[in-house]
Amino acid sequence: MEQGRNPTRRYPFFAHAELTEENSGTHATARLCELSRKHCRLHVSKPSPVGTAVLVKIYAWPHFFQVHGTVCHSDSKFSLAIEFGEIEAQYVSVLNACLLEIEKRGDRTVE
């Protein structure tokens, strides 16, 4: 990781996403609304319970990123927070590109 970047800094970032529960195979479309190096927040029509293992696919043209993770927050406002597991090497550069794009735009972090 580059010096000076806070790995927990969360940014508003909007993109199409897909969420698949790993145990049940349940698939849902979602809207990505926050992104960081270790987490993301999604809006979904039926939030999964905390602790659910998931695969998240994010489509932010021209970028595609996927990561396995765990639901770490779920609320009745159709919002999920996903804590990322280990990110595959091929997707690390994609995540970095998305975050660099956000930083260049000067978007403020989410509190």
C-alpha positions, 0 to 999 in steps of 0.5 A: 500500500502506498504511504499516506493513504488511510486504509479505512478512509471511506469514499462515496462511490456509485456503481452497479454491483451484484451480490451472491451469498456463498452458502445459499447461492442467492443472487441480488443486484445492488447499488454500491454507494461507498468504497474503501480499501477494506470495505464497501457499502451497498444498497439492496432490496433484501439485506443479508444478515450479519456474518453472511459470506458473500461474493461482491462484483462491482461494475464501474466502467471501465473497471470490474472488481470482485472480492469475497467478503463478509456482511459486517453491518445490515440494516432495515434501510436496505443497506449492507456493509461488506468487509473484504476478505483477501483481494485477488492480485488481479483486482488489487490494481482495479481497486487502486484505480477506483480509489485514485479516481475518487481522490483525483475528483476530490470527493470528501470521505464519509464520516 
